[in-house]
Amino acid sequence: MTESVERYLRMFKALSNPHRLRILLKAVENVREEKTFHCEGKQETTCQRDHAEVYAIAPSTMSHHMKELVYAGLLTMERDGQRTVWGLNREGIHALHVFIEELDP
């Protein structure tokens, strides 16, 4: 029980920041619409630099937000040479969905 509470606390803490919430919503929207992202030929992923440009924030700030979403279990991170490739963590999204459904009386 304590582990699951901690997991959800990390998720909701990450999503309490407007930049992180927008980043996650955009990632989900793009996957839902089956848009393809490319970063060195990988699909359903994008580069941190691409996100920083979209949200008009510094790449270092973007890196911080992305790492928080990874820590929360909502995004995945993979190194590709000097680049960091981010993707949607479907397992984490599913867990969040199940949690929200359980709140419905």
For each residue, the residues with C-beta under 8 A, 3 or more apart:
1: 4 5
2: 5 6
3: 6 7
4: 1 7 8
5: 1 2 8 9
6: 2 3 9 10
7: 3 4 10 11 73 95
8: 4 5 11 12 96 99
9: 5 6 12 13
10: 6 7 13 14 71 72 73
11: 7 8 14 15 72 73 74 92 95 96
12: 8 9 15 16
13: 9 10 16 72
14: 10 11 17 20 68 69 71 72 74
15: 11 12 20 21 24 72 74
16: 12 13 20 21
17: 14 20 21 65 68
18: 21 22
19: 22 23 55 57 61 65
20: 14 15 16 17 23 24 65 68 69
21: 15 16 17 18 24 25
22: 18 19 25 26 55
23: 19 20 26 27 51 55 65 66 69
24: 15 20 21 27 28 69 74 75
25: 21 22 28 29
26: 22 23 29 30 54
27: 23 24 30 31 46 75 86 87 88
28: 24 25 31 32 88 93
29: 25 26 32 33
30: 26 27 33 35 37
31: 27 28 34 35 44 88
32: 28 29
33: 29 30
34: 31
35: 30 31
36: 43 44
37: 30 42 43 44 45 46 50
38: 41 42 43
39: 42 45 46 47 50 80 83 85
40: 80 81 83 85
41: 38
42: 37 38 39 45 80 85 87
43: 36 37 38
44: 31 36 37 87 88
45: 37 39 42 78 85 86 87
46: 27 37 39 50 51 85 86 87
47: 39 50 51 83 84 85 86
48: 51 52 59 62 63 66 83 84 86
49: 52 53 59 62
50: 37 39 46 47 53 54
51: 23 46 47 48 54 55 62 66 86
52: 48 49 55 56 57 58 59 61 62
53: 49 50 56
54: 26 50 51
55: 19 22 23 51 52 62
56: 52 53
57: 19 52 61 62 65
58: 52 61 62
59: 48 49 52 62 63
60: 63 64
61: 19 52 57 58 64 65
62: 48 49 51 52 55 57 58 59 65 66
63: 48 59 60 66 67 84
64: 60 61 67 68
65: 17 19 20 23 57 61 62 68 69
66: 23 48 51 62 63 69 70 75 77 84 86
67: 63 64 70 71 77
68: 14 17 20 64 65 71 72
69: 14 20 23 24 65 66 72 74 75
70: 66 67 73 74 75 76 77 86 89
71: 10 14 67 68
72: 10 11 13 14 15 68 69 92
73: 7 10 11 70 89 91 92 95
74: 11 14 15 24 69 70 88 89 92 93 96
75: 24 27 66 69 70 86 87 88 89 92
76: 70 86 87 88 89
77: 66 67 70 84 85 86
78: 45 84 85 86 87
79: 83 84 85
80: 39 40 42 83 84 85
81: 40
82:
83: 39 40 47 48 79 80
84: 47 48 63 66 77 78 79 80
85: 39 40 42 45 46 47 77 78 79 80
86: 27 45 46 47 48 51 66 70 75 76 77 78
87: 27 42 44 45 46 75 76 78
88: 27 28 31 44 74 75 76 93
89: 70 73 74 75 76 92 93
90: 93 94
91: 73 94 95
92: 11 72 73 74 75 89 95 96
93: 28 74 88 89 90 96 97
94: 90 91 97 98
95: 7 11 73 91 92 98 99
96: 8 11 74 92 93 99 100
97: 93 94 100 101
98: 94 95 101 102
99: 8 95 96 102 103
100: 96 97 103 104
101: 97 98 104
102: 98 99
103: 99 100
104: 100 101
105:
